[in-house]
Amino acid sequence: MKIAVDGMGGDYSPHAVIEGCVEAVKEYEDIEIIITGPEDLISKELSKYAYNKDKITILDAREIINNNEHPVMAIRRKKNSSIYKALELVKNDEAHAVISAGSTGAFLAGATLVIGRIKGVNRPALAPIMPGKNGPFMIIDCGANAECKPINLVQFAQMGEVYFQSVLNINNPSIGLINIGSEEEKGNELTKEAHKLLKECNFNFVGNVEPREIPEGKVNVLVCDGFVGNTVLKMYEGVADTIFTTLKEEIMSSFTTKLGGVLLKPVFNKFKKDFDYKEYGGAAFLGVDGICIKAHGSSDGKAFKNAIKQAVTFYDNKIIEKIKGHIEEKMA
């Protein structure tokens, strides 16, 4: 499997990207990585590591797309950018997957414009796997589509079902609609109509899910428009960071609490690991005719290695082919 990696994407590029790539080729025998970015800069960073030189190559790309640029315009104008070159490798079948921790807007715009959508998919969607009390769950969409039609949410549910069932090995995963109340009549026109359509579909639809129920992880796939999903995602991450920071400050505030912290360290370590986004690596962009994984902007080497692992899992489980078959079946 060949994986194209945007070498200049993310807050800590290129060193965090390079570290993750090196660790990935050591751990996964059957992958090769093509890193896009300024060749001199990438080569200098790679020279710090010992690895199989046949496993990592560089594709020179002199331009970089920043977060403050207009996504569509940047993709169209900067065709020598690291993210465009990585996407182009998948488009031309020179790589099986693309990973970037750079501008979410540019990556999503590029994935749609350069690689293209799966036939029958109206709107591709960003679908991260999130940690929950009872197990991981998916939120789809988390930012690709701020405005949606009810049929879009149905397709999100269909794609999420395929991914969750194939990658996490959950048969007949539960599907929920994020809403302000559990009653069918709650919500706006989008959620009311989407609820009717989802209820008629041939999958395990459990109805509306209120935001306070999301962290429990009792529902496998949570469907919403990108505005709601992105708000939930950022609130979730913010609350988790606040809890960890506050706990640390309180534990370090006195000798007694420090002693208690030492005794509870195994509990805290497990809790932190269970709710660490780095363990999941990134979010799959479902509905694009190629494997696209959006890594977190603040990804370190570990998170980037896990994003590569997610791409490998996506490829091994033939998710693109399964989504295509699922969508074609629904269209027939």
Contacts in CASP RR format, 6 or more apart in sequence:
PFRMAT RR
TARGET T0000
AUTHOR 0000-0000-0000
METHOD contacts of the structure
MODEL  1
MKIAVDGMGGDYSPHAVIEGCVEAVKEYEDIEIIITGPEDLISKELSKYA
YNKDKITILDAREIINNNEHPVMAIRRKKNSSIYKALELVKNDEAHAVIS
AGSTGAFLAGATLVIGRIKGVNRPALAPIMPGKNGPFMIIDCGANAECKP
INLVQFAQMGEVYFQSVLNINNPSIGLINIGSEEEKGNELTKEAHKLLKE
CNFNFVGNVEPREIPEGKVNVLVCDGFVGNTVLKMYEGVADTIFTTLKEE
IMSSFTTKLGGVLLKPVFNKFKKDFDYKEYGGAAFLGVDGICIKAHGSSD
GKAFKNAIKQAVTFYDNKIIEKIKGHIEEKMA
1 30 0 8 1.000
1 31 0 8 1.000
1 32 0 8 1.000
1 96 0 8 1.000
1 97 0 8 1.000
1 312 0 8 1.000
1 315 0 8 1.000
2 31 0 8 1.000
2 32 0 8 1.000
2 33 0 8 1.000
2 34 0 8 1.000
2 89 0 8 1.000
2 94 0 8 1.000
2 95 0 8 1.000
2 96 0 8 1.000
2 97 0 8 1.000
3 31 0 8 1.000
3 32 0 8 1.000
3 33 0 8 1.000
3 34 0 8 1.000
3 95 0 8 1.000
3 96 0 8 1.000
3 97 0 8 1.000
3 98 0 8 1.000
3 99 0 8 1.000
3 308 0 8 1.000
3 311 0 8 1.000
3 312 0 8 1.000
4 33 0 8 1.000
4 34 0 8 1.000
4 36 0 8 1.000
4 59 0 8 1.000
4 85 0 8 1.000
4 86 0 8 1.000
4 87 0 8 1.000
4 89 0 8 1.000
4 90 0 8 1.000
4 94 0 8 1.000
4 95 0 8 1.000
4 97 0 8 1.000
4 98 0 8 1.000
4 99 0 8 1.000
5 17 0 8 1.000
5 21 0 8 1.000
5 33 0 8 1.000
5 34 0 8 1.000
5 35 0 8 1.000
5 36 0 8 1.000
5 86 0 8 1.000
5 98 0 8 1.000
5 99 0 8 1.000
5 100 0 8 1.000
5 308 0 8 1.000
6 17 0 8 1.000
6 36 0 8 1.000
6 37 0 8 1.000
6 82 0 8 1.000
6 83 0 8 1.000
6 86 0 8 1.000
6 98 0 8 1.000
6 99 0 8 1.000
6 100 0 8 1.000
6 101 0 8 1.000
6 102 0 8 1.000
6 107 0 8 1.000
7 13 0 8 1.000
7 14 0 8 1.000
7 17 0 8 1.000
7 18 0 8 1.000
7 35 0 8 1.000
7 36 0 8 1.000
7 37 0 8 1.000
7 42 0 8 1.000
7 82 0 8 1.000
7 86 0 8 1.000
8 14 0 8 1.000
8 17 0 8 1.000
8 36 0 8 1.000
8 37 0 8 1.000
8 38 0 8 1.000
8 61 0 8 1.000
8 64 0 8 1.000
8 82 0 8 1.000
8 83 0 8 1.000
8 102 0 8 1.000
9 17 0 8 1.000
9 64 0 8 1.000
9 82 0 8 1.000
9 83 0 8 1.000
9 100 0 8 1.000
9 101 0 8 1.000
9 102 0 8 1.000
9 103 0 8 1.000
9 297 0 8 1.000
10 16 0 8 1.000
10 17 0 8 1.000
10 100 0 8 1.000
10 101 0 8 1.000
10 102 0 8 1.000
10 295 0 8 1.000
10 297 0 8 1.000
10 298 0 8 1.000
10 299 0 8 1.000
11 101 0 8 1.000
11 297 0 8 1.000
11 298 0 8 1.000
11 299 0 8 1.000
12 298 0 8 1.000
12 299 0 8 1.000
12 300 0 8 1.000
12 301 0 8 1.000
13 101 0 8 1.000
13 102 0 8 1.000
14 35 0 8 1.000
14 37 0 8 1.000
14 41 0 8 1.000
14 42 0 8 1.000
14 45 0 8 1.000
15 45 0 8 1.000
16 101 0 8 1.000
16 299 0 8 1.000
16 300 0 8 1.000
16 301 0 8 1.000
16 303 0 8 1.000
16 304 0 8 1.000
17 35 0 8 1.000
17 101 0 8 1.000
17 301 0 8 1.000
17 304 0 8 1.000
18 35 0 8 1.000
18 42 0 8 1.000
18 45 0 8 1.000
18 46 0 8 1.000
18 48 0 8 1.000
18 49 0 8 1.000
19 49 0 8 1.000
19 300 0 8 1.000
19 301 0 8 1.000
19 304 0 8 1.000
19 305 0 8 1.000
20 301 0 8 1.000
20 302 0 8 1.000
20 304 0 8 1.000
20 305 0 8 1.000
20 308 0 8 1.000
21 33 0 8 1.000
21 35 0 8 1.000
21 56 0 8 1.000
21 304 0 8 1.000
21 305 0 8 1.000
21 308 0 8 1.000
22 46 0 8 1.000
22 49 0 8 1.000
22 51 0 8 1.000
22 56 0 8 1.000
23 301 0 8 1.000
23 302 0 8 1.000
23 305 0 8 1.000
24 31 0 8 1.000
24 33 0 8 1.000
24 304 0 8 1.000
24 305 0 8 1.000
24 308 0 8 1.000
24 309 0 8 1.000
25 31 0 8 1.000
25 32 0 8 1.000
25 33 0 8 1.000
25 51 0 8 1.000
25 52 0 8 1.000
25 55 0 8 1.000
25 56 0 8 1.000
26 51 0 8 1.000
26 52 0 8 1.000
27 305 0 8 1.000
27 309 0 8 1.000
28 308 0 8 1.000
28 309 0 8 1.000
28 312 0 8 1.000
31 55 0 8 1.000
31 308 0 8 1.000
31 312 0 8 1.000
32 54 0 8 1.000
32 55 0 8 1.000
32 56 0 8 1.000
32 57 0 8 1.000
33 55 0 8 1.000
33 56 0 8 1.000
33 57 0 8 1.000
33 308 0 8 1.000
34 56 0 8 1.000
34 57 0 8 1.000
34 58 0 8 1.000
34 59 0 8 1.000
34 86 0 8 1.000
34 89 0 8 1.000
34 94 0 8 1.000
34 95 0 8 1.000
35 42 0 8 1.000
35 46 0 8 1.000
35 56 0 8 1.000
35 57 0 8 1.000
35 58 0 8 1.000
35 59 0 8 1.000
36 58 0 8 1.000
36 59 0 8 1.000
36 60 0 8 1.000
36 61 0 8 1.000
36 82 0 8 1.000
36 83 0 8 1.000
36 85 0 8 1.000
36 86 0 8 1.000
36 89 0 8 1.000
37 58 0 8 1.000
37 59 0 8 1.000
37 60 0 8 1.000
37 61 0 8 1.000
37 62 0 8 1.000
37 64 0 8 1.000
37 82 0 8 1.000
37 85 0 8 1.000
38 60 0 8 1.000
38 61 0 8 1.000
38 62 0 8 1.000
39 58 0 8 1.000
39 60 0 8 1.000
42 58 0 8 1.000
43 58 0 8 1.000
46 56 0 8 1.000
46 58 0 8 1.000
59 85 0 8 1.000
59 86 0 8 1.000
59 89 0 8 1.000
61 80 0 8 1.000
61 81 0 8 1.000
61 82 0 8 1.000
61 84 0 8 1.000
61 85 0 8 1.000
62 80 0 8 1.000
63 78 0 8 1.000
63 80 0 8 1.000
63 81 0 8 1.000
63 82 0 8 1.000
63 84 0 8 1.000
64 78 0 8 1.000
64 81 0 8 1.000
64 82 0 8 1.000
65 74 0 8 1.000
65 75 0 8 1.000
65 78 0 8 1.000
65 81 0 8 1.000
65 82 0 8 1.000
65 83 0 8 1.000
65 84 0 8 1.000
65 102 0 8 1.000
65 103 0 8 1.000
65 106 0 8 1.000
66 103 0 8 1.000
67 102 0 8 1.000
67 103 0 8 1.000
69 103 0 8 1.000
69 106 0 8 1.000
71 103 0 8 1.000
71 105 0 8 1.000
71 106 0 8 1.000
71 108 0 8 1.000
71 109 0 8 1.000
71 110 0 8 1.000
72 109 0 8 1.000
72 113 0 8 1.000
74 81 0 8 1.000
74 103 0 8 1.000
74 106 0 8 1.000
74 109 0 8 1.000
75 81 0 8 1.000
75 83 0 8 1.000
75 84 0 8 1.000
75 106 0 8 1.000
75 109 0 8 1.000
75 110 0 8 1.000
75 113 0 8 1.000
75 114 0 8 1.000
76 113 0 8 1.000
78 84 0 8 1.000
83 100 0 8 1.000
83 102 0 8 1.000
83 103 0 8 1.000
83 106 0 8 1.000
83 107 0 8 1.000
83 110 0 8 1.000
84 110 0 8 1.000
84 114 0 8 1.000
86 95 0 8 1.000
86 98 0 8 1.000
86 99 0 8 1.000
86 100 0 8 1.000
87 98 0 8 1.000
87 110 0 8 1.000
87 111 0 8 1.000
87 114 0 8 1.000
87 115 0 8 1.000
87 292 0 8 1.000
88 114 0 8 1.000
89 95 0 8 1.000
89 98 0 8 1.000
90 96 0 8 1.000
90 97 0 8 1.000
90 98 0 8 1.000
90 115 0 8 1.000
90 290 0 8 1.000
90 291 0 8 1.000
90 292 0 8 1.000
91 114 0 8 1.000
91 115 0 8 1.000
91 116 0 8 1.000
96 290 0 8 1.000
96 291 0 8 1.000
96 311 0 8 1.000
96 315 0 8 1.000
97 290 0 8 1.000
97 291 0 8 1.000
97 292 0 8 1.000
97 293 0 8 1.000
97 311 0 8 1.000
97 314 0 8 1.000
97 315 0 8 1.000
98 111 0 8 1.000
98 115 0 8 1.000
98 290 0 8 1.000
98 291 0 8 1.000
98 292 0 8 1.000
98 293 0 8 1.000
99 292 0 8 1.000
99 293 0 8 1.000
99 294 0 8 1.000
99 295 0 8 1.000
99 304 0 8 1.000
99 307 0 8 1.000
99 308 0 8 1.000
99 311 0 8 1.000
100 107 0 8 1.000
100 293 0 8 1.000
100 294 0 8 1.000
100 295 0 8 1.000
101 294 0 8 1.000
101 295 0 8 1.000
101 296 0 8 1.000
101 297 0 8 1.000
101 299 0 8 1.000
101 304 0 8 1.000
101 307 0 8 1.000
102 295 0 8 1.000
102 297 0 8 1.000
104 126 0 8 1.000
104 143 0 8 1.000
104 294 0 8 1.000
107 285 0 8 1.000
107 292 0 8 1.000
107 294 0 8 1.000
108 124 0 8 1.000
108 126 0 8 1.000
108 143 0 8 1.000
108 144 0 8 1.000
108 285 0 8 1.000
108 294 0 8 1.000
111 124 0 8 1.000
111 285 0 8 1.000
111 288 0 8 1.000
111 290 0 8 1.000
111 292 0 8 1.000
112 124 0 8 1.000
112 288 0 8 1.000
115 288 0 8 1.000
115 289 0 8 1.000
115 290 0 8 1.000
115 292 0 8 1.000
116 288 0 8 1.000
116 289 0 8 1.000
117 124 0 8 1.000
117 287 0 8 1.000
117 288 0 8 1.000
117 289 0 8 1.000
118 124 0 8 1.000
118 287 0 8 1.000
118 288 0 8 1.000
118 289 0 8 1.000
118 320 0 8 1.000
118 323 0 8 1.000
118 324 0 8 1.000
118 327 0 8 1.000
119 289 0 8 1.000
119 324 0 8 1.000
119 327 0 8 1.000
119 328 0 8 1.000
120 327 0 8 1.000
120 328 0 8 1.000
120 331 0 8 1.000
121 155 0 8 1.000
121 159 0 8 1.000
121 287 0 8 1.000
121 323 0 8 1.000
121 327 0 8 1.000
122 149 0 8 1.000
122 151 0 8 1.000
122 152 0 8 1.000
122 155 0 8 1.000
123 141 0 8 1.000
123 144 0 8 1.000
123 145 0 8 1.000
123 148 0 8 1.000
123 152 0 8 1.000
123 155 0 8 1.000
123 156 0 8 1.000
124 144 0 8 1.000
124 285 0 8 1.000
124 286 0 8 1.000
124 287 0 8 1.000
124 288 0 8 1.000
125 140 0 8 1.000
125 141 0 8 1.000
125 142 0 8 1.000
125 143 0 8 1.000
125 144 0 8 1.000
125 145 0 8 1.000
125 152 0 8 1.000
125 155 0 8 1.000
125 156 0 8 1.000
125 159 0 8 1.000
125 226 0 8 1.000
125 285 0 8 1.000
125 286 0 8 1.000
125 287 0 8 1.000
126 140 0 8 1.000
126 141 0 8 1.000
126 142 0 8 1.000
126 143 0 8 1.000
126 144 0 8 1.000
126 226 0 8 1.000
126 283 0 8 1.000
126 284 0 8 1.000
126 285 0 8 1.000
126 286 0 8 1.000
126 294 0 8 1.000
127 138 0 8 1.000
127 139 0 8 1.000
127 140 0 8 1.000
127 141 0 8 1.000
127 142 0 8 1.000
127 156 0 8 1.000
127 159 0 8 1.000
127 160 0 8 1.000
127 163 0 8 1.000
127 283 0 8 1.000
127 284 0 8 1.000
127 285 0 8 1.000
127 286 0 8 1.000
128 138 0 8 1.000
128 139 0 8 1.000
128 142 0 8 1.000
128 233 0 8 1.000
128 280 0 8 1.000
128 282 0 8 1.000
128 283 0 8 1.000
128 284 0 8 1.000
129 136 0 8 1.000
129 137 0 8 1.000
129 138 0 8 1.000
129 168 0 8 1.000
129 280 0 8 1.000
129 282 0 8 1.000
129 283 0 8 1.000
130 136 0 8 1.000
130 137 0 8 1.000
130 138 0 8 1.000
130 139 0 8 1.000
130 233 0 8 1.000
130 236 0 8 1.000
130 280 0 8 1.000
131 274 0 8 1.000
131 275 0 8 1.000
131 276 0 8 1.000
131 277 0 8 1.000
131 279 0 8 1.000
131 280 0 8 1.000
132 215 0 8 1.000
132 216 0 8 1.000
132 217 0 8 1.000
132 274 0 8 1.000
132 275 0 8 1.000
133 215 0 8 1.000
133 216 0 8 1.000
133 217 0 8 1.000
134 216 0 8 1.000
134 217 0 8 1.000
134 218 0 8 1.000
135 217 0 8 1.000
136 168 0 8 1.000
136 217 0 8 1.000
136 280 0 8 1.000
137 214 0 8 1.000
137 217 0 8 1.000
137 219 0 8 1.000
137 220 0 8 1.000
137 221 0 8 1.000
137 222 0 8 1.000
138 160 0 8 1.000
138 163 0 8 1.000
138 164 0 8 1.000
138 220 0 8 1.000
138 221 0 8 1.000
138 222 0 8 1.000
139 178 0 8 1.000
139 214 0 8 1.000
139 222 0 8 1.000
139 224 0 8 1.000
139 229 0 8 1.000
139 232 0 8 1.000
139 233 0 8 1.000
140 156 0 8 1.000
140 157 0 8 1.000
140 159 0 8 1.000
140 160 0 8 1.000
140 221 0 8 1.000
140 222 0 8 1.000
140 223 0 8 1.000
140 224 0 8 1.000
140 286 0 8 1.000
141 148 0 8 1.000
141 156 0 8 1.000
141 224 0 8 1.000
141 225 0 8 1.000
141 226 0 8 1.000
141 229 0 8 1.000
142 226 0 8 1.000
142 229 0 8 1.000
142 230 0 8 1.000
142 232 0 8 1.000
142 233 0 8 1.000
142 283 0 8 1.000
143 226 0 8 1.000
143 227 0 8 1.000
143 229 0 8 1.000
143 230 0 8 1.000
144 226 0 8 1.000
144 285 0 8 1.000
145 152 0 8 1.000
145 225 0 8 1.000
145 226 0 8 1.000
146 225 0 8 1.000
146 226 0 8 1.000
146 227 0 8 1.000
147 225 0 8 1.000
147 227 0 8 1.000
148 190 0 8 1.000
148 225 0 8 1.000
148 226 0 8 1.000
149 190 0 8 1.000
150 190 0 8 1.000
150 193 0 8 1.000
150 194 0 8 1.000
150 196 0 8 1.000
150 197 0 8 1.000
151 197 0 8 1.000
152 225 0 8 1.000
153 177 0 8 1.000
153 190 0 8 1.000
153 194 0 8 1.000
153 197 0 8 1.000
153 198 0 8 1.000
153 223 0 8 1.000
153 224 0 8 1.000
153 225 0 8 1.000
154 194 0 8 1.000
154 197 0 8 1.000
154 198 0 8 1.000
154 201 0 8 1.000
155 327 0 8 1.000
156 223 0 8 1.000
156 286 0 8 1.000
157 175 0 8 1.000
157 176 0 8 1.000
157 198 0 8 1.000
157 201 0 8 1.000
157 203 0 8 1.000
157 205 0 8 1.000
157 221 0 8 1.000
157 223 0 8 1.000
158 201 0 8 1.000
158 203 0 8 1.000
158 323 0 8 1.000
158 326 0 8 1.000
158 327 0 8 1.000
158 330 0 8 1.000
159 286 0 8 1.000
159 287 0 8 1.000
159 323 0 8 1.000
159 326 0 8 1.000
159 327 0 8 1.000
160 173 0 8 1.000
160 221 0 8 1.000
160 286 0 8 1.000
161 173 0 8 1.000
161 175 0 8 1.000
161 203 0 8 1.000
161 221 0 8 1.000
161 326 0 8 1.000
162 319 0 8 1.000
162 322 0 8 1.000
162 323 0 8 1.000
162 326 0 8 1.000
163 284 0 8 1.000
163 286 0 8 1.000
163 319 0 8 1.000
163 323 0 8 1.000
164 170 0 8 1.000
164 173 0 8 1.000
164 220 0 8 1.000
164 221 0 8 1.000
165 171 0 8 1.000
165 172 0 8 1.000
165 173 0 8 1.000
166 317 0 8 1.000
166 318 0 8 1.000
166 319 0 8 1.000
166 322 0 8 1.000
167 313 0 8 1.000
167 314 0 8 1.000
167 317 0 8 1.000
167 319 0 8 1.000
168 220 0 8 1.000
170 220 0 8 1.000
172 203 0 8 1.000
172 204 0 8 1.000
173 204 0 8 1.000
173 220 0 8 1.000
173 221 0 8 1.000
174 204 0 8 1.000
174 205 0 8 1.000
174 206 0 8 1.000
174 218 0 8 1.000
174 219 0 8 1.000
174 220 0 8 1.000
174 221 0 8 1.000
175 198 0 8 1.000
175 203 0 8 1.000
175 204 0 8 1.000
175 205 0 8 1.000
175 206 0 8 1.000
175 207 0 8 1.000
175 219 0 8 1.000
175 220 0 8 1.000
175 221 0 8 1.000
175 223 0 8 1.000
176 198 0 8 1.000
176 205 0 8 1.000
176 206 0 8 1.000
176 207 0 8 1.000
176 208 0 8 1.000
176 209 0 8 1.000
176 219 0 8 1.000
176 221 0 8 1.000
176 222 0 8 1.000
176 223 0 8 1.000
177 191 0 8 1.000
177 194 0 8 1.000
177 195 0 8 1.000
177 198 0 8 1.000
177 205 0 8 1.000
177 207 0 8 1.000
177 208 0 8 1.000
177 209 0 8 1.000
177 222 0 8 1.000
177 223 0 8 1.000
177 224 0 8 1.000
178 208 0 8 1.000
178 209 0 8 1.000
178 211 0 8 1.000
178 214 0 8 1.000
178 222 0 8 1.000
178 223 0 8 1.000
178 224 0 8 1.000
178 228 0 8 1.000
178 229 0 8 1.000
178 232 0 8 1.000
179 186 0 8 1.000
179 187 0 8 1.000
179 191 0 8 1.000
179 195 0 8 1.000
179 208 0 8 1.000
179 209 0 8 1.000
179 210 0 8 1.000
180 186 0 8 1.000
180 187 0 8 1.000
180 210 0 8 1.000
180 211 0 8 1.000
181 187 0 8 1.000
181 208 0 8 1.000
181 210 0 8 1.000
182 207 0 8 1.000
182 208 0 8 1.000
182 209 0 8 1.000
182 210 0 8 1.000
183 208 0 8 1.000
184 192 0 8 1.000
184 195 0 8 1.000
184 207 0 8 1.000
184 208 0 8 1.000
185 192 0 8 1.000
186 192 0 8 1.000
186 208 0 8 1.000
190 225 0 8 1.000
191 208 0 8 1.000
194 223 0 8 1.000
195 207 0 8 1.000
195 208 0 8 1.000
198 205 0 8 1.000
198 207 0 8 1.000
198 223 0 8 1.000
199 205 0 8 1.000
199 207 0 8 1.000
206 219 0 8 1.000
209 219 0 8 1.000
209 222 0 8 1.000
211 232 0 8 1.000
213 219 0 8 1.000
214 222 0 8 1.000
214 232 0 8 1.000
214 236 0 8 1.000
215 236 0 8 1.000
224 232 0 8 1.000
237 277 0 8 1.000
240 275 0 8 1.000
244 272 0 8 1.000
247 268 0 8 1.000
250 257 0 8 1.000
251 257 0 8 1.000
251 258 0 8 1.000
251 260 0 8 1.000
251 261 0 8 1.000
252 258 0 8 1.000
261 268 0 8 1.000
273 279 0 8 1.000
277 296 0 8 1.000
277 303 0 8 1.000
278 296 0 8 1.000
278 299 0 8 1.000
278 300 0 8 1.000
278 302 0 8 1.000
278 303 0 8 1.000
278 306 0 8 1.000
279 306 0 8 1.000
280 306 0 8 1.000
280 310 0 8 1.000
281 293 0 8 1.000
281 295 0 8 1.000
281 296 0 8 1.000
281 299 0 8 1.000
281 303 0 8 1.000
281 304 0 8 1.000
281 306 0 8 1.000
281 307 0 8 1.000
281 309 0 8 1.000
281 310 0 8 1.000
282 293 0 8 1.000
282 294 0 8 1.000
282 295 0 8 1.000
282 296 0 8 1.000
282 299 0 8 1.000
282 303 0 8 1.000
282 306 0 8 1.000
282 307 0 8 1.000
282 310 0 8 1.000
283 293 0 8 1.000
283 294 0 8 1.000
284 291 0 8 1.000
284 292 0 8 1.000
284 293 0 8 1.000
284 294 0 8 1.000
284 310 0 8 1.000
284 314 0 8 1.000
284 319 0 8 1.000
285 292 0 8 1.000
285 293 0 8 1.000
285 294 0 8 1.000
286 319 0 8 1.000
286 323 0 8 1.000
287 323 0 8 1.000
289 320 0 8 1.000
290 320 0 8 1.000
291 311 0 8 1.000
291 314 0 8 1.000
291 315 0 8 1.000
291 319 0 8 1.000
291 320 0 8 1.000
293 307 0 8 1.000
293 310 0 8 1.000
293 311 0 8 1.000
293 314 0 8 1.000
295 303 0 8 1.000
295 304 0 8 1.000
295 307 0 8 1.000
296 303 0 8 1.000
299 307 0 8 1.000
314 320 0 8 1.000
END
